[in-house]
Amino acid sequence: NAGVTQTPKFQVLKTGQSMTLQCAQDMNHEYMSWYRQDPGMGLRLIHYSVGAGITDQGEVPNGYNVSRSTTEDFPLRLLSAAPSQTSVYFCASSPTGTTSGRATRNEQFFGPGTRLTVL
Amino acid sequence: AQSVTQLDSHVSVSEGTPVLLRCNYSSSYSPSLFWYVQHPNKGLQLLLKYTSAATLVKGINGFEAEFKKSETSFHLTKPSAHMSDAAEYFCVVSDRGDYGQNFVFGPGTRLSVLP
């Protein structure tokens, strides 16, 4: 298993450009998510998906779009890049189980990250 | 809603001495709790997890954590620090709530290990 893969590893954009960060997992996990990591702020959730065709916003969704057409892939799109989006982006996936009829989350598996700079 | 507080942004210990990284959480339901480690310019690796089984959880590399519901704490400990333990550590909470529940990260604690 490759686990969670992300491309590219590094990217430099100019303000206003658009791009897509790719994320794929081969573990058949239902739950996938995107985080950004900024110094002193831990990881903040951008968007997440609980299965193919289902996505929802996290804590900091503005300026980002996602889609989930397959279980394996969860791309993150920057519509019009801004310097405030300079960050390290992590994709993660997690299997979902149930306990007493409620969905539970097991640990997340993280990709290696994409370091994005917006000039 | 859940939240996580990591009480120290930076902890510095000498090699061979104990490590204590503190984490407190708030949760509306019975939570799952995790500790992740991130070495410089690397991704995140799971150290250990608590998911309502034994309250004392053992993880990789000699780390362990104890879930204390009465104190809403999940502190990470290691008896003897090694130079390779120098990294950023994140405490994470996940509720057993509705299907759309997510993971909430603490701000992180940077551990320095002095020779």
Chai-1 contact restraints between the chains, C-beta under 6 A:
chainA,res_idxA,chainB,res_idxB,connection_type,confidence,min_distance_angstrom,max_distance_angstrom,comment,restraint_id
A,G42,B,F105,contact,1.0,0.0,6.0,A-B,restraint_1
A,G42,B,G106,contact,1.0,0.0,6.0,A-B,restraint_2
A,G42,B,P107,contact,1.0,0.0,6.0,A-B,restraint_3
A,G42,B,G108,contact,1.0,0.0,6.0,A-B,restraint_4
A,L43,B,F105,contact,1.0,0.0,6.0,A-B,restraint_5
A,L45,B,N102,contact,1.0,0.0,6.0,A-B,restraint_6
A,Y48,B,N102,contact,1.0,0.0,6.0,A-B,restraint_7
A,R102,B,R96,contact,1.0,0.0,6.0,A-B,restraint_8
A,A103,B,Y99,contact,1.0,0.0,6.0,A-B,restraint_9
A,T104,B,R96,contact,1.0,0.0,6.0,A-B,restraint_10
A,R105,B,S94,contact,1.0,0.0,6.0,A-B,restraint_11
A,E107,B,F34,contact,1.0,0.0,6.0,A-B,restraint_12
A,E107,B,L46,contact,1.0,0.0,6.0,A-B,restraint_13
A,E107,B,K49,contact,1.0,0.0,6.0,A-B,restraint_14
A,F110,B,G43,contact,1.0,0.0,6.0,A-B,restraint_15
A,F110,B,L44,contact,1.0,0.0,6.0,A-B,restraint_16
A,P112,B,G43,contact,1.0,0.0,6.0,A-B,restraint_17
A,G113,B,G43,contact,1.0,0.0,6.0,A-B,restraint_18
